[in-house]
């Protein structure tokens, strides 16, 4: 079984190439299958841990009744509602190294997420909730994207080793 935040496939490819003695090109790339999606909904009353006589029979909690149940109060196995899209990422770097006063001075520029991929990495999984009247309603925001890949950005690093 794949855990809720588990990925069934992750492929990584990275390396570096010495363009010259002082100039190094580097890359890191990965592609991973999207994480599994779930339904989070109200745990039905009178069932399992919410059954009469159980210490938790009221089934009220800080999570607003969220458990792995669909809008019909049927069990919805964790991660059973498909997967998010695949996530791809490519980072490139260029490093220049030179000797200065018996030490190594290096300058490195790295571009993260070169292709500015913006795959969803998380969604709202709350399928149902209780309204103010205590009735079970579908969440209009179910499936809406809550997190995406970090957008493209660049970092610059200067380093002196002695």
Backbone as JSON Lines, residues from 0, in Angstrom:
{"i":0,"aa":"X","n":[0.84,-1.19,0.0],"ca":[0.0,0.0,0.0],"c":[0.88,1.25,0.0]}
{"i":1,"aa":"X","n":[0.48,2.22,-0.74],"ca":[1.19,3.48,-0.79],"c":[0.61,4.4,0.27]}
{"i":2,"aa":"X","n":[1.44,5.0,1.05],"ca":[0.98,5.93,2.07],"c":[0.37,7.16,1.43]}
{"i":3,"aa":"X","n":[-0.39,7.91,2.22],"ca":[-1.11,9.07,1.72],"c":[-0.21,10.04,0.96]}
{"i":4,"aa":"X","n":[0.96,10.32,1.48],"ca":[1.85,11.26,0.82],"c":[2.94,10.54,0.03]}
{"i":5,"aa":"X","n":[2.74,9.25,-0.2],"ca":[3.73,8.45,-0.9],"c":[3.68,8.68,-2.4]}
{"i":6,"aa":"X","n":[4.79,8.45,-3.04],"ca":[4.88,8.56,-4.49],"c":[5.27,7.18,-5.0]}
{"i":7,"aa":"X","n":[4.54,6.68,-5.99],"ca":[4.84,5.33,-6.46],"c":[6.07,5.3,-7.37]}
{"i":8,"aa":"X","n":[6.4,6.42,-8.0],"ca":[7.56,6.46,-8.88],"c":[8.32,7.78,-8.7]}
{"i":9,"aa":"X","n":[9.63,7.68,-8.53],"ca":[10.5,8.86,-8.48],"c":[11.76,8.52,-9.26]}
{"i":10,"aa":"X","n":[12.06,9.34,-10.26],"ca":[13.27,9.14,-11.06],"c":[14.14,10.38,-10.91]}
{"i":11,"aa":"X","n":[15.43,10.17,-10.65],"ca":[16.36,11.28,-10.47],"c":[17.56,11.09,-11.39]}
{"i":12,"aa":"X","n":[18.04,12.21,-11.91],"ca":[19.21,12.18,-12.79],"c":[20.0,13.45,-12.49]}
{"i":13,"aa":"X","n":[21.27,13.29,-12.12],"ca":[22.07,14.48,-11.82],"c":[23.53,14.21,-12.13]}
{"i":14,"aa":"X","n":[24.27,15.3,-12.2],"ca":[25.69,15.16,-12.48],"c":[26.34,16.51,-12.68]}
{"i":15,"aa":"X","n":[27.61,16.46,-13.06],"ca":[28.34,17.7,-13.34],"c":[29.34,17.44,-14.45]}
{"i":16,"aa":"X","n":[29.77,18.53,-15.08],"ca":[30.72,18.45,-16.18],"c":[31.72,19.58,-16.02]}
{"i":17,"aa":"X","n":[33.0,19.24,-16.02],"ca":[34.05,20.26,-15.94],"c":[34.27,20.83,-17.34]}
{"i":18,"aa":"X","n":[33.73,22.0,-17.58],"ca":[33.9,22.66,-18.88],"c":[35.36,23.03,-19.08]}
{"i":19,"aa":"X","n":[35.93,23.61,-18.04],"ca":[37.38,23.88,-17.99],"c":[37.84,23.49,-16.59]}
{"i":20,"aa":"X","n":[39.1,23.72,-16.32],"ca":[39.62,23.41,-14.99],"c":[38.95,24.27,-13.92]}
{"i":21,"aa":"X","n":[38.48,25.44,-14.3],"ca":[37.9,26.38,-13.34],"c":[36.38,26.55,-13.45]}
{"i":22,"aa":"X","n":[35.76,25.96,-14.45],"ca":[34.34,26.19,-14.7],"c":[33.59,24.86,-14.73]}
{"i":23,"aa":"X","n":[32.6,24.73,-13.85],"ca":[31.86,23.47,-13.71],"c":[30.37,23.72,-13.94]}
{"i":24,"aa":"X","n":[29.79,22.9,-14.8],"ca":[28.35,22.92,-15.06],"c":[27.72,21.77,-14.27]}
{"i":25,"aa":"X","n":[26.62,22.04,-13.6],"ca":[25.95,21.0,-12.82],"c":[24.45,20.98,-13.1]}
{"i":26,"aa":"X","n":[23.85,19.83,-12.89],"ca":[22.4,19.71,-13.07],"c":[21.83,18.67,-12.1]}
{"i":27,"aa":"X","n":[20.6,18.92,-11.72],"ca":[19.84,18.0,-10.88],"c":[18.44,17.97,-11.47]}
{"i":28,"aa":"X","n":[17.93,16.79,-11.75],"ca":[16.58,16.69,-12.31],"c":[15.83,15.55,-11.63]}
{"i":29,"aa":"X","n":[14.52,15.7,-11.57],"ca":[13.7,14.64,-11.0],"c":[12.31,14.69,-11.63]}
{"i":30,"aa":"X","n":[11.69,13.54,-11.66],"ca":[10.3,13.43,-12.08],"c":[9.66,12.43,-11.14]}
{"i":31,"aa":"X","n":[8.52,12.79,-10.59],"ca":[7.85,11.89,-9.65],"c":[6.36,11.87,-9.95]}
{"i":32,"aa":"X","n":[5.78,10.7,-9.73],"ca":[4.34,10.59,-9.92],"c":[3.66,11.45,-8.87]}
{"i":33,"aa":"X","n":[2.48,11.94,-9.19],"ca":[1.75,12.77,-8.24],"c":[1.33,11.97,-7.02]}
{"i":34,"aa":"X","n":[1.2,12.65,-5.92],"ca":[0.85,11.95,-4.69],"c":[-0.62,11.52,-4.72]}
{"i":35,"aa":"X","n":[-0.95,10.47,-4.0],"ca":[-2.33,9.99,-3.96],"c":[-3.27,11.02,-3.34]}
{"i":36,"aa":"X","n":[-4.53,10.98,-3.79],"ca":[-5.56,11.87,-3.27],"c":[-6.54,11.06,-2.42]}
{"i":37,"aa":"X","n":[-7.14,11.73,-1.45],"ca":[-8.1,11.08,-0.55],"c":[-9.36,11.92,-0.43]}
{"i":38,"aa":"X","n":[-10.4,11.3,0.11],"ca":[-11.59,12.02,0.55],"c":[-11.5,12.12,2.06]}
{"i":39,"aa":"X","n":[-11.71,13.3,2.59],"ca":[-11.86,13.47,4.03],"c":[-13.28,13.94,4.26]}
{"i":40,"aa":"X","n":[-14.03,13.2,5.05],"ca":[-15.41,13.56,5.3],"c":[-15.83,13.17,6.7]}
{"i":41,"aa":"X","n":[-17.08,13.42,6.98],"ca":[-17.64,13.17,8.3],"c":[-17.72,11.67,8.55]}
{"i":42,"aa":"X","n":[-17.25,11.27,9.72],"ca":[-17.4,9.87,10.14],"c":[-18.87,9.67,10.49]}
{"i":43,"aa":"X","n":[-19.53,8.65,9.91],"ca":[-20.95,8.44,10.21],"c":[-21.17,8.11,11.68]}
{"i":44,"aa":"X","n":[-22.24,8.66,12.25],"ca":[-22.57,8.37,13.64],"c":[-23.12,6.95,13.74]}
{"i":45,"aa":"X","n":[-22.95,6.35,14.9],"ca":[-23.47,5.01,15.14],"c":[-22.64,3.9,14.51]}
{"i":46,"aa":"X","n":[-21.47,4.21,13.98],"ca":[-20.64,3.21,13.31],"c":[-19.25,3.2,13.94]}
{"i":47,"aa":"X","n":[-18.69,2.01,14.08],"ca":[-17.32,1.83,14.59],"c":[-17.1,2.61,15.88]}
{"i":48,"aa":"X","n":[-16.12,3.49,15.89],"ca":[-15.79,4.21,17.12],"c":[-16.86,5.22,17.51]}
{"i":49,"aa":"X","n":[-17.81,5.5,16.63],"ca":[-18.89,6.43,16.95],"c":[-20.16,5.69,17.37]}
{"i":50,"aa":"X","n":[-20.08,4.38,17.55],"ca":[-21.25,3.58,17.94],"c":[-21.65,3.9,19.38]}
{"i":51,"aa":"X","n":[-22.94,3.74,19.66],"ca":[-23.47,4.0,21.0],"c":[-22.72,3.14,22.02]}
{"i":52,"aa":"X","n":[-22.43,3.75,23.17],"ca":[-21.73,3.04,24.22],"c":[-20.22,3.17,24.15]}
{"i":53,"aa":"X","n":[-19.7,3.63,23.04],"ca":[-18.26,3.82,22.9],"c":[-17.89,5.15,23.54]}
{"i":54,"aa":"X","n":[-16.71,5.21,24.1],"ca":[-16.25,6.43,24.76],"c":[-16.26,7.64,23.8]}
{"i":55,"aa":"X","n":[-16.14,7.38,22.49],"ca":[-16.11,8.46,21.5],"c":[-17.43,8.6,20.76]}
{"i":56,"aa":"X","n":[-18.53,8.08,21.31],"ca":[-19.77,7.99,20.54],"c":[-20.26,9.33,19.99]}
{"i":57,"aa":"X","n":[-19.94,10.44,20.63],"ca":[-20.39,11.74,20.11],"c":[-19.69,12.06,18.8]}
{"i":58,"aa":"X","n":[-18.49,11.55,18.63],"ca":[-17.7,11.75,17.41],"c":[-17.48,13.22,17.07]}
{"i":59,"aa":"X","n":[-17.37,14.04,18.09],"ca":[-17.04,15.44,17.85],"c":[-15.57,15.61,18.19]}
{"i":60,"aa":"X","n":[-14.88,16.37,17.4],"ca":[-13.47,16.58,17.66],"c":[-12.97,17.85,17.03]}
{"i":61,"aa":"X","n":[-11.72,18.11,17.21],"ca":[-11.11,19.32,16.68],"c":[-10.97,19.29,15.16]}
{"i":62,"aa":"X","n":[-11.09,18.12,14.56],"ca":[-10.91,18.02,13.11],"c":[-12.21,18.19,12.35]}
{"i":63,"aa":"X","n":[-13.3,18.52,13.02],"ca":[-14.57,18.74,12.33],"c":[-15.1,17.47,11.7]}
{"i":64,"aa":"X","n":[-14.97,16.36,12.38],"ca":[-15.48,15.06,11.92],"c":[-14.7,14.5,10.75]}
{"i":65,"aa":"X","n":[-13.55,15.02,10.43],"ca":[-12.83,14.53,9.25],"c":[-12.26,13.15,9.47]}
{"i":66,"aa":"X","n":[-12.59,12.28,8.55],"ca":[-12.09,10.92,8.53],"c":[-12.12,10.49,7.08]}
{"i":67,"aa":"X","n":[-11.76,9.27,6.79],"ca":[-11.72,8.82,5.4],"c":[-13.07,8.26,4.97]}
{"i":68,"aa":"X","n":[-14.03,9.16,4.75],"ca":[-15.38,8.81,4.3],"c":[-15.79,9.76,3.19]}
{"i":69,"aa":"X","n":[-16.59,9.24,2.23],"ca":[-17.04,10.09,1.13],"c":[-18.32,10.83,1.51]}
{"i":70,"aa":"X","n":[-18.92,11.51,0.52],"ca":[-20.11,12.31,0.79],"c":[-21.33,11.47,1.15]}
{"i":71,"aa":"X","n":[-21.28,10.17,0.91],"ca":[-22.37,9.26,1.28],"c":[-22.07,8.52,2.58]}
{"i":72,"aa":"X","n":[-21.09,9.0,3.32],"ca":[-20.64,8.41,4.57],"c":[-20.19,6.97,4.4]}
{"i":73,"aa":"X","n":[-19.63,6.67,3.23],"ca":[-19.06,5.35,2.95],"c":[-17.54,5.44,3.09]}
{"i":74,"aa":"X","n":[-16.91,4.37,3.59],"ca":[-15.46,4.4,3.73],"c":[-14.78,4.74,2.4]}
{"i":75,"aa":"X","n":[-13.82,5.62,2.45],"ca":[-13.04,6.02,1.27],"c":[-11.58,5.79,1.63]}
{"i":76,"aa":"X","n":[-11.07,4.66,1.21],"ca":[-9.71,4.26,1.57],"c":[-8.71,5.38,1.31]}
{"i":77,"aa":"X","n":[-7.8,5.55,2.22],"ca":[-6.76,6.58,2.12],"c":[-6.01,6.45,0.79]}
{"i":78,"aa":"X","n":[-5.92,7.54,0.07],"ca":[-5.19,7.56,-1.2],"c":[-5.91,6.89,-2.35]}
{"i":79,"aa":"X","n":[-7.22,6.65,-2.22],"ca":[-7.95,5.87,-3.23],"c":[-8.65,6.72,-4.3]}
{"i":80,"aa":"X","n":[-8.47,8.01,-4.3],"ca":[-9.19,8.88,-5.23],"c":[-8.33,9.39,-6.37]}
{"i":81,"aa":"X","n":[-7.37,8.58,-6.78],"ca":[-6.52,8.96,-7.9],"c":[-5.24,9.63,-7.42]}
{"i":82,"aa":"X","n":[-4.53,10.2,-8.37],"ca":[-3.25,10.85,-8.07],"c":[-3.21,12.23,-8.69]}
{"i":83,"aa":"X","n":[-2.43,13.1,-8.08],"ca":[-2.16,14.4,-8.69],"c":[-1.27,14.18,-9.9]}
{"i":84,"aa":"X","n":[-1.09,15.22,-10.71],"ca":[-0.24,15.11,-11.9],"c":[1.22,14.87,-11.51]}
{"i":85,"aa":"X","n":[1.98,14.35,-12.47],"ca":[3.41,14.13,-12.27],"c":[4.1,15.47,-12.01]}
{"i":86,"aa":"X","n":[5.16,15.44,-11.23],"ca":[5.93,16.63,-10.88],"c":[7.32,16.5,-11.49]}
{"i":87,"aa":"X","n":[7.69,17.47,-12.32],"ca":[9.02,17.46,-12.95],"c":[9.81,18.68,-12.48]}
{"i":88,"aa":"X","n":[11.11,18.49,-12.37],"ca":[11.96,19.59,-11.92],"c":[13.36,19.45,-12.52]}
{"i":89,"aa":"X","n":[13.92,20.57,-12.97],"ca":[15.29,20.61,-13.48],"c":[15.97,21.84,-12.88]}
{"i":90,"aa":"X","n":[17.12,21.62,-12.26],"ca":[17.94,22.71,-11.71],"c":[19.29,22.69,-12.42]}
{"i":91,"aa":"X","n":[19.82,23.87,-12.75],"ca":[21.12,23.98,-13.42],"c":[22.02,24.92,-12.62]}
{"i":92,"aa":"X","n":[23.31,24.63,-12.63],"ca":[24.25,25.51,-11.92],"c":[25.53,25.67,-12.73]}
{"i":93,"aa":"X","n":[26.2,26.77,-12.46],"ca":[27.5,27.06,-13.07],"c":[28.4,27.59,-11.95]}
{"i":94,"aa":"X","n":[29.56,26.96,-11.8],"ca":[30.48,27.33,-10.72],"c":[31.83,27.69,-11.32]}
{"i":95,"aa":"X","n":[32.37,28.82,-10.87],"ca":[33.71,29.25,-11.27],"c":[34.59,29.2,-10.03]}
{"i":96,"aa":"X","n":[35.73,28.52,-10.13],"ca":[36.66,28.37,-9.0],"c":[38.03,28.89,-9.42]}
{"i":97,"aa":"X","n":[38.63,29.69,-8.54],"ca":[39.98,30.2,-8.79],"c":[40.75,30.24,-7.46]}
{"i":98,"aa":"X","n":[42.06,30.21,-7.56],"ca":[42.88,30.25,-6.35],"c":[43.22,31.71,-6.03]}
{"i":99,"aa":"X","n":[43.01,32.08,-4.76],"ca":[43.3,33.43,-4.29],"c":[43.97,33.32,-2.92]}
{"i":100,"aa":"X","n":[45.17,33.86,-2.79],"ca":[45.9,33.87,-1.52],"c":[45.9,32.49,-0.84]}
{"i":101,"aa":"X","n":[46.33,31.5,-1.56],"ca":[46.48,30.13,-1.06],"c":[45.15,29.49,-0.63]}
{"i":102,"aa":"X","n":[44.05,30.01,-1.12],"ca":[42.74,29.42,-0.85],"c":[41.93,29.38,-2.13]}
{"i":103,"aa":"X","n":[40.8,28.7,-2.1],"ca":[39.93,28.62,-3.28],"c":[38.74,29.55,-3.13]}
{"i":104,"aa":"X","n":[38.58,30.42,-4.11],"ca":[37.44,31.33,-4.18],"c":[36.51,30.8,-5.26]}
{"i":105,"aa":"X","n":[35.25,30.62,-4.92],"ca":[34.29,30.12,-5.92],"c":[33.05,31.0,-5.95]}
{"i":106,"aa":"X","n":[32.51,31.1,-7.14],"ca":[31.26,31.81,-7.37],"c":[30.32,30.82,-8.05]}
{"i":107,"aa":"X","n":[29.13,30.69,-7.53],"ca":[28.18,29.71,-8.08],"c":[26.83,30.37,-8.29]}
{"i":108,"aa":"X","n":[26.26,30.13,-9.47],"ca":[24.9,30.58,-9.78],"c":[24.06,29.33,-10.05]}
{"i":109,"aa":"X","n":[22.9,29.26,-9.43],"ca":[22.02,28.12,-9.62],"c":[20.63,28.61,-10.0]}
{"i":110,"aa":"X","n":[20.07,28.03,-11.05],"ca":[18.69,28.31,-11.45],"c":[17.88,27.09,-11.05]}
{"i":111,"aa":"X","n":[16.93,27.3,-10.15],"ca":[16.06,26.22,-9.69],"c":[14.77,26.22,-10.5]}
{"i":112,"aa":"X","n":[14.26,25.04,-10.8],"ca":[13.03,24.87,-11.58],"c":[13.14,25.65,-12.9]}
{"i":113,"aa":"X","n":[14.13,25.3,-13.68],"ca":[14.48,26.0,-14.92],"c":[13.27,26.21,-15.83]}
{"i":114,"aa":"X","n":[12.41,25.2,-15.97],"ca":[11.28,25.3,-16.89],"c":[10.03,25.89,-16.22]}
{"i":115,"aa":"X","n":[10.18,26.37,-14.99],"ca":[9.1,27.01,-14.24],"c":[7.85,26.13,-14.18]}
{"i":116,"aa":"X","n":[8.05,24.84,-13.97],"ca":[6.92,23.91,-13.83],"c":[6.08,24.32,-12.63]}
{"i":117,"aa":"X","n":[4.78,24.14,-12.73],"ca":[3.92,24.56,-11.63],"c":[2.86,23.51,-11.27]}
{"i":118,"aa":"X","n":[3.27,22.26,-11.28],"ca":[2.34,21.17,-10.93],"c":[1.82,21.34,-9.51]}
{"i":119,"aa":"X","n":[0.57,20.92,-9.32],"ca":[-0.02,20.91,-7.98],"c":[0.68,19.85,-7.14]}
{"i":120,"aa":"X","n":[1.02,20.2,-5.91],"ca":[1.63,19.24,-5.0],"c":[0.71,18.91,-3.83]}
{"i":121,"aa":"X","n":[-0.38,19.65,-3.69],"ca":[-1.35,19.39,-2.63],"c":[-2.69,19.99,-3.01]}
{"i":122,"aa":"X","n":[-3.77,19.36,-2.57],"ca":[-5.11,19.87,-2.81],"c":[-5.92,19.83,-1.52]}
{"i":123,"aa":"X","n":[-7.05,20.52,-1.54],"ca":[-8.0,20.45,-0.43],"c":[-8.71,19.1,-0.54]}
{"i":124,"aa":"X","n":[-8.53,18.24,0.44],"ca":[-9.12,16.91,0.4],"c":[-10.37,16.77,1.27]}
{"i":125,"aa":"X","n":[-10.81,17.86,1.86],"ca":[-12.02,17.8,2.68],"c":[-13.23,17.75,1.76]}
{"i":126,"aa":"X","n":[-13.85,16.58,1.65],"ca":[-14.98,16.35,0.73],"c":[-16.29,16.82,1.33]}
{"i":127,"aa":"X","n":[-16.5,16.59,2.62],"ca":[-17.76,16.99,3.26],"c":[-17.47,17.64,4.61]}
{"i":128,"aa":"X","n":[-18.45,18.38,5.07],"ca":[-18.37,18.97,6.4],"c":[-19.79,19.23,6.88]}
{"i":129,"aa":"X","n":[-19.93,19.65,8.11],"ca":[-21.25,19.98,8.64],"c":[-21.46,21.48,8.51]}
{"i":130,"aa":"X","n":[-22.66,21.87,8.06],"ca":[-22.96,23.29,7.99],"c":[-23.42,23.78,9.36]}
{"i":131,"aa":"X","n":[-23.81,25.04,9.45],"ca":[-24.22,25.61,10.73],"c":[-25.44,24.93,11.33]}
{"i":132,"aa":"X","n":[-26.26,24.3,10.48],"ca":[-27.45,23.6,10.95],"c":[-27.16,22.15,11.34]}
{"i":133,"aa":"X","n":[-25.91,21.73,11.19],"ca":[-25.54,20.36,11.52],"c":[-25.79,19.36,10.42]}
{"i":134,"aa":"X","n":[-26.07,19.86,9.21],"ca":[-26.31,18.98,8.07],"c":[-25.02,18.74,7.3]}
{"i":135,"aa":"X","n":[-24.9,17.54,6.74],"ca":[-23.73,17.17,5.96],"c":[-23.82,17.81,4.58]}
{"i":136,"aa":"X","n":[-22.78,18.55,4.18],"ca":[-22.77,19.21,2.87],"c":[-21.44,18.95,2.18]}
{"i":137,"aa":"X","n":[-21.47,18.96,0.84],"ca":[-20.24,18.83,0.08],"c":[-19.45,20.12,0.18]}
{"i":138,"aa":"X","n":[-18.15,19.99,0.24],"ca":[-17.26,21.14,0.29],"c":[-17.02,21.64,-1.14]}
{"i":139,"aa":"X","n":[-17.43,22.85,-1.42],"ca":[-17.26,23.41,-2.76],"c":[-15.78,23.57,-3.13]}
{"i":140,"aa":"X","n":[-14.91,23.61,-2.14],"ca":[-13.48,23.78,-2.39],"c":[-12.73,22.45,-2.54]}
{"i":141,"aa":"X","n":[-13.46,21.32,-2.46],"ca":[-12.78,20.03,-2.59],"c":[-12.04,19.98,-3.93]}
{"i":142,"aa":"X","n":[-10.79,19.55,-3.88],"ca":[-9.99,19.41,-5.1],"c":[-9.26,20.68,-5.5]}
{"i":143,"aa":"X","n":[-9.54,21.79,-4.83],"ca":[-8.84,23.03,-5.2],"c":[-7.37,22.93,-4.76]}
{"i":144,"aa":"X","n":[-6.51,23.5,-5.54],"ca":[-5.07,23.41,-5.3],"c":[-4.68,24.3,-4.12]}
{"i":145,"aa":"X","n":[-3.94,23.71,-3.18],"ca":[-3.47,24.47,-2.02],"c":[-1.96,24.7,-2.05]}
{"i":146,"aa":"X","n":[-1.23,23.88,-2.81],"ca":[0.22,24.04,-2.94],"c":[0.67,23.67,-4.35]}
{"i":147,"aa":"X","n":[1.66,24.39,-4.84],"ca":[2.27,24.1,-6.14],"c":[3.78,24.03,-5.97]}
{"i":148,"aa":"X","n":[4.45,23.57,-7.02],"ca":[5.91,23.59,-7.01],"c":[6.39,25.02,-6.81]}
{"i":149,"aa":"X","n":[7.56,25.15,-6.21],"ca":[8.17,26.47,-6.06],"c":[8.52,27.0,-7.45]}
{"i":150,"aa":"X","n":[8.19,28.25,-7.69],"ca":[8.46,28.83,-9.01],"c":[9.96,28.97,-9.24]}
{"i":151,"aa":"X","n":[10.32,29.25,-10.49],"ca":[11.73,29.41,-10.84],"c":[12.35,30.53,-10.01]}
{"i":152,"aa":"X","n":[13.57,30.26,-9.54],"ca":[14.33,31.31,-8.86],"c":[15.82,31.03,-9.02]}
{"i":153,"aa":"X","n":[16.62,32.05,-8.71],"ca":[18.07,31.98,-8.91],"c":[18.76,32.28,-7.58]}
{"i":154,"aa":"X","n":[19.85,31.56,-7.32],"ca":[20.66,31.89,-6.15],"c":[22.11,32.1,-6.59]}
{"i":155,"aa":"X","n":[22.78,32.98,-5.88],"ca":[24.19,33.27,-6.13],"c":[24.95,33.04,-4.83]}
{"i":156,"aa":"X","n":[26.07,32.33,-4.92],"ca":[26.86,32.02,-3.73],"c":[28.32,32.34,-4.02]}
{"i":157,"aa":"X","n":[28.95,33.04,-3.08],"ca":[30.4,33.27,-3.13],"c":[30.98,32.54,-1.92]}
{"i":158,"aa":"X","n":[32.09,31.84,-2.15],"ca":[32.65,31.02,-1.07],"c":[34.18,31.07,-1.14]}
{"i":159,"aa":"X","n":[34.78,31.18,0.03],"ca":[36.24,31.16,0.1],"c":[36.65,30.06,1.06]}
{"i":160,"aa":"X","n":[37.45,29.12,0.58],"ca":[37.94,28.02,1.41],"c":[39.44,28.18,1.61]}
{"i":161,"aa":"X","n":[39.86,28.11,2.87],"ca":[41.29,28.25,3.16],"c":[41.73,27.17,4.11]}
